């Protein structure tokens, strides 16, 4: 995925969900990269067809929504403190969205989109580990 495609997906995601602009650009960028990597693994592809940009944006928004719903349903604190230092006055917060993306199975992450993505899957011929690509 090139930088233009990534920015297009980020723009779509921000349009789809008004809560995303409150997320840091770094977190949103990480989320798009993570979802794109998972989609490429799912599709056995080395590149993402631009026709899937909006689908990936919807998966990113879905991941945010699911992570936030899990966070609020478990009565966990709003933001967990991950690390803290005293004299340097550094404070790092944990991130439930990254945790969700790291632990979610494909069926949960691609909920509602797996069937749509399935038609874009490429065959791994002969189980050689070499991805066959038309790109």
Secondary structure, DSSP 8 states (H G I E B T S, - for coil): --HHHHHHHHHHHHHH-TTGGGS-HHHHHHHHHHHHHHHHHHHT-SS--GGGHHHHHHHHHHHHHHHHHHHHHTT--SS-EEEE-STT--EEE--HHHHHHHH--HHHHTTTTHHHHHTT----GGG-S------
